[in-house]
């Protein structure tokens, strides 16, 4: 991407889309800009114009590119996101319409995929939606409705038939449980983060506790992997698209609920900020999820530690990148001092690790 000017990049994408959609004519990509926020992929937003079946169409598009340099994950793979959304198309989980996947670097310098942009609003995380933004400005009843629409989306993910064709690539290696596989993946992520940064004793202590307290006989379902308000596109109070499937996996269905709760806690209590007035309590949320999903939240406490640990690893990488690039001062120790690390510390005090 760095070697192409915007006009050349737009022409390359238009040519690429034309090859993948031979029924389209007069394909034009315009207004391409890099989106702010999100650190695991490069996201470009633009507009597509083309003629299909004699009808002129215009729509917003999103281009998700594999990172070219420093990354948050050691094995970021846009193909995983694309294949998951491809398998989810037509299900009760709303995902954007896909326009094509490029698995090798050309024509824009990195693997990428293109999807239609979904009209709606996404809760902001920087600044925190608990303090500023359109969700913050809604009345409490509307805030509550948005929250539960998100939880219902989490429920719908757990209801997807993860044994159906299209999800085979998510299965763990033979003889390995889904949890065991996810623990191993996250342990490699932690080791990689330490090699690129510094040792993280608190994360290692959490890792030992998680390995020693693994639940047995768990149910298995599709896991979003990054279930949070900030990955929901809302329209009229309802989720109309679920985004960011790069860490999709098979897991205990309570895993996504735990991630949702822990992520919200990290953006509120993790930074000493009160939650939005309309948001339901943890207990209300869990009860709603259990009723709607038919699953039990028996292992929720374990998976909250698991979620806080994984999120703290992600924030260790993001903090390291921010400090290396001079976006925050090194004395901030952002890799250690962040909302996820604070939530993990609270769980460490509770469980004694």
Buried (B, 14 or more C-beta within 10 A) or exposed (E): BEEBEBEEBBBBBBEBBBEEBEEBEEBBBEEBEEEEEBBBBBBBBBBBBBBEEEEEEEBBBBBBBBBEEEBBBBEBEBBBBBBBBBBBEEBEBBBBEBBBBBEEEEBBBBBBBBBBBBEBBBBBBEEBBBBEBEBBEBEEEEBBBBBBBBBBBBBBBBBBEBEEEBBEEBBBEEEEBBBBBBBBBBBEBBBBBBEBBEEBEBBBBBBEBBEEBBBEEBBBBBBBBBBBBBBBBBEEBBBBBBBBBBBBBBBBBBBBBBBBBBBBBBBBBBEEBEBBEBBBEEEBBBEBBBEBBEBEBEBBBBBBBBBBBBBBBBBBBBBBBBBEEEEBEEEBBBBBEBBBBBBBBBBBEEBEB
